[in-house]
Amino acid sequence: MFKLKVKGVAHTVTEEEFAELGVVSELYSGSDISIVSNEALFMPIRKCQNATKFIKKPDGYYEPCPPSHP
């Protein structure tokens, strides 16, 4: 079920992690899984929206950092 919810989205979840998600969500309904999946997909977006500073990583990408970072 989790695979269906993230279909078409770039992710790094392995087959073993999908299997573990299936085990720990045994009593979840389809609606519960949908909500959990959507929250997980939006967490990085919220982190970037709330960031006030960014650090340039060696690979050229920027990453949000805490306000206390110099």
Buried (B, 14 or more C-beta within 10 A) or exposed (E): BBEEBBEEEEEEBEEEEBEEBBEEBEEBEEEEBBEBBEEBEEEEEEEEEEBEEEEEEEEEEEEBEEEEEE
